[in-house]
Amino acid sequence: MSGLYLIAVFAIWLFVGRIVYRLWCYWKPVDLTRKIVHVTFGGILLLVWFGGAFWEVAGKKIYWDAKVRELCAKDGGVKVYETVTLPAEKFDKYGKVHIPSKSFSKPEDEYYVLREELYYRKGDPQVTRDQARIIRRRDGKVLGEEISYGRRGGDLPGFWHDSSFRCPKSTIFESAIFLKGAN
């Protein structure tokens, strides 16, 4: 959404607020019962008005973060189907194996990573399911997979970056499949 949208929403909010204020000033209750009704109606209107603003700012993010956590609990995480022992020279100085994605892999690479992204929601906020699978080239066998879910956006529109939430947080995908062997 653009900044123009934000300005339009703010202008409508001010315009409707001005109309409600004018009606409030015009309709002055005289007896106590009408005053109580007047104040109650005003309080309910105020709660609805600010409740809608809260939903626009924070409610969508809270709702979709809960949905993402629920999806993560169902099938998110790392699944290992087969482990492979590699020689120590295949690991970098931090103990990690670098496996190229399928689009950047060369024919001589033994393994590659196949990544897929599925959109659960394409609006604002955007909710995605990301799946990465490590595949052995010679037989096409999937050695393991990692599934994660994420939310991006749901904030007020503006010049700032969108907020995001992702789960589960995993840094063990490759190290769960590839074990370091002896020199």
N, C-alpha and C positions, 0 to 999 in steps of 0.2 A: 504494500500500500504506500501511497505517496504522502508527502507532507500536505498536499492540497486536500486530501481526504481528511486529515487531522484538523485542518483549519475549518473545513465544512462541518465536521461533527461538532467542533467547539462553537461555531456560529449558531448552529441549530440548538445546541444545549443552552447557550445564552438567550436566544430568542424565546424558546419555550419557558425558560426560567423567568424571563421578563413578563410574559403573559400570565404565568401563574402568580407572580408577585402582584401584578395589577388587579387580577381577580381577587386575590387575598385582601388587598387594600379596599377594594370596592365593596366586598361583601362583609360588612362588619356586624357580627352578631350582637344582639341586645341583651337577651336573657342568658342565664347561666348554662342552661341546657344547650343552647345554640353555641355558646362559647366552647363548651367541652367538645361538642361535635366538630366544631371548627378546628380546634387544636389537634384533636385525634386525626381528622382527615389530613391536616397539614403534616403531622408526624408520619403518617403512613405514606403520603406522597414523597416526603423527604427520604424515607427508608427505601422506597422503590427506586427513586432517582439515583441515590448513591449506591444502592445494590447493583443496579445496571452498570454503573461506572466501575464498580469493583469487579464485576464479572468480565467486563471488557479488558481491564488491566491485568487482573491476577487469576480470576476464576478459570479461564480457559487453560492457562498453564497448569494450574493445580489439577484440573480434571484429566488432561492429557498425560501429565506426568504419572498419575495413578494408573491410567490405562497402559502406559509403557511399562511400568513396574509389573503389572499383571501379565502382560505378554512375555516379559523376561522370565518371570517365574514359571510360565508354562513350558517354553522350549528354548530359552536363551542359554548361552554358555558355550563351553568347549566340549566336543565329543571326539574321543580318540577311538578309531577303529583298528589301527595297526601302528606300532612304533617301529622306527627304523634307527639303527645304530650307524652313525657316520664317523669317518676318521676325524681326528682333532683339527686337521688343517681346513676342513670345511666350515669351521666356526671362526667368527671374528674375535677380536681381543675382549669383547664383552660377553662372549659365550653364546652369541646368537647366530643362527643360520639365516642367510638371506635367500629367500625363494622368490623368483620373479613372478609377476602376474602372467597370465596366459598370453596377453597381447604383447608383452615384452620378452617372453621366453624364446630361447634359441633351440633349434632341433637337438643340440647336444645336452641341454639341461634335462636332468633326470626327473625333476619335480617342478610343478608350477602351481600357482594359486588362481583359482577361478572365483571371482567376486560377482555377486548378484545383489541388486537393490530392488526392493518391492515397496511401493508406496501404499501405505494403509490410508493415508489422508493427504490430499494434495492441496489443501487450502492453507489457512493461517490459523493454527500452527500446522506444520507439515510433520507427519509421522511416517517413519520408514523402518523396514526390516532389512538388515544387512547380513548376508551370508557369505562366508569365505570358506572354500574347500581346498585342501592340498591334495593334488592328484599326482600319482606316479604315471609318467608318460608311457612307459613300455606296455603296461596292461590297462591303463585307464582307471585303476582302482583309487577310490577315495580313501585317503589315510586318516583324515579327520576333518571336522568342520567346526566353525565358530559362528554362532548366531547372536546378533545383538539388535536392539531396538533403540530408536532415538526420536526425540521431538525437537524441532527447530521452529522458533517464532512464537507467535501468540502474544507479542508485546504491542504496546502502542506504536503506531508507525512513526518513524522519525529518521534522523540521519545516523543513528547509532546502530551497532550490530545487533542481530537477533540473539536472544538467549537460547540455550539449548540444554537438553538433558539426554543422557545415553546410559544404557545399562545392558548387560552386566559389564563391568570394567574388567577386562582381562588383558594380561600381558604375557600369558604363558602358552599361547596357541602353538607356535612353532616349537618351543622347548618341550611341550608335552608330547609331540610326535617324534622329534629328532633327538636322539640321545648321543652324547659324546662318547666315542670309543677310545681305545688306547692308541697311542702314536704308532 
